[in-house]
Amino acid sequence: RALQADGVVPAGAAALDLGTGSGILAIAAATLGASKVIAVDRDDDALANAGDNIARNGVASIVHLRHMDVRAIDAPVCGLVTANLTGSFFVQYAEQLSRCVRPGGRFVAGGLTTLEEPDVREAFAPALSPVARGVEDGWVALTLRRESAGATAPGRHR
């Protein structure tokens, strides 16, 4: 649902799906307007499953799979980054994950609990600021945004 909000998937932008698993977030980004999606996972079975799902959904020309450990991410800076991981993972790797988001871009973090949310928000600050939040059965999806180049964050003056 977080990806369906206006402006989350910039039309024609590149996207990155970290820990793609079944590929559902990569497929959603592609069908919602991303021009290229790089979907990464370290698990061969997950990549095989994602590949099947990507082909089944007709987005194989847009979604490209990479075998990569998210903890050692070497990926391009994108307008949209998605990850459905854990709150503790987000806290530990927030700095590396934040670097994948271009100025003005969004990071959609899912897979964290309401108890983990404050720590996740703090870990991503000040690089990424929350702009939206969804909760379902105690699970949270946060949409975070990197300020545009040259923009001043709210409450800050240049």
N, C-alpha and C positions, 0 to 999 in steps of 0.2 A: 504494500500500500504506500509506503514512503516514496517509492520511485514514481508513483502515479501523480504526485503533487506537481503543480505547475512550476516549471523552471528547474526541477531537480535533474532531469535528463536534458541537457542543452542539445537542441537539434543539431546534428552534424558533429557533435563533440566526440572525442575519444573517451572510452571508459575502461576502468580496470576493476575486475572482480577478484578479490583476494580470498583464497580458500573456497573456490567455486563449488565444491561438492557436486551436487546434481546439475549445476549450471543454471539454476532457475533465475538468479539475479542477473547473470550475463544475458540470458535470453530476454528477460524483461527489459533490460537497458537497450538491447538491439531493437526490440519491437516498439519501444517508446521513442526511438529517434537517434540513438548513438550511431555514428558512422563506422566505428571500429570498437570492438570490445576485446580486451585481453583478459582471459580467464585463467587464473593460476591456482594450482594445487600441488601438494607434494605426494599425494596418494594416487598411484596408478589406477586403482579401481574407480576412484572418484572421477578421474579424468576420462576413463573409458565410458562411464555412465553419463558424464556431462557431454561427451562427444555424441553419444546416441541421442540424447535429448536435444542437443543443438541441431543435429541433422533432422530429427523428427519435426522440429519447429521451423525449419526452413531458414535458419540464420547462419549457416556454416560459412557463408561468404563474409559475414560481419564479425562473428565471434571466433577468436583464435585461442587455442589452448596452449598453455605452457606448463611444463613440469618444473616447479620452483617451490622452495620453502619460503613461505611468507615472512618468516623471521629474518631471512637474508634477502629481502626484496631488492631486486634490481629491475625496476620497471620505469616506463616513461611517466612524466607528469601529465595527469589527465584532468579533464573538466568534471568527471564523476568517478568516484572510487566507492565501491560497495564491499562490505565484508559482513558476513554473518558468523561471528566467532564468539569468544567469551569475554566477559568484562575484564577478567584478569589479563587476558591476552592484550586487549586494547590498552589497559593501563601500562603494561610492560613495554609495549612497542609503539605507543602513541607518537613519539617523535619521528620514527622511521615512516610510519603510516602517513603522518601529516605531510611529509615531504612529497608524497605522490600526488597531492592535490594542487592544481594550478591556482593562481590568484583568481578569485571570483568563483572557483569551483566548489563542489559539494562532496562530502564524505557521508555515506549512509552506513551507520553502524548498527547491526542487529545482533541478536543473540545474547544480550546482556539482561540482567534482571533489574527490577526496580531498586534492589539493595545495592547493586553495583554501579548504578547510574551516576551518583555524585562523584565517585572516584574516577569514572571514565570521563566525565565532563572536565574535571580538574586536570586530568592527564593531558587532554587535548588543548587546554587553554595555555597560552593565549593564541596559539597558531590557528586553531579552528574554533569558531563560536557556534553554539546551538541556534538553529533557526526553526526547527520543528521537532516534534516528539510524538510518537504513537505508542500506546500501551495495550497489550492484549494478554490476559491471563497471567499477569506478572512479568511478562517479557516486554522489553523496551526496544524501539527502533529510534535512534537519534539521527537527525539530519544536521550536519555541521557544515559551516561555510568558512572558506578562507577569504579574507578581505581582498578586494581587488587591489592590484598594484597601485600604490599612491593613495589609497583610501585611508582615512583615519577611523580607528575603531571607536564605537560609541563611548563617550566619556573621556576620550583622549584627544589632546590637541597637538598639532605639529608646531 
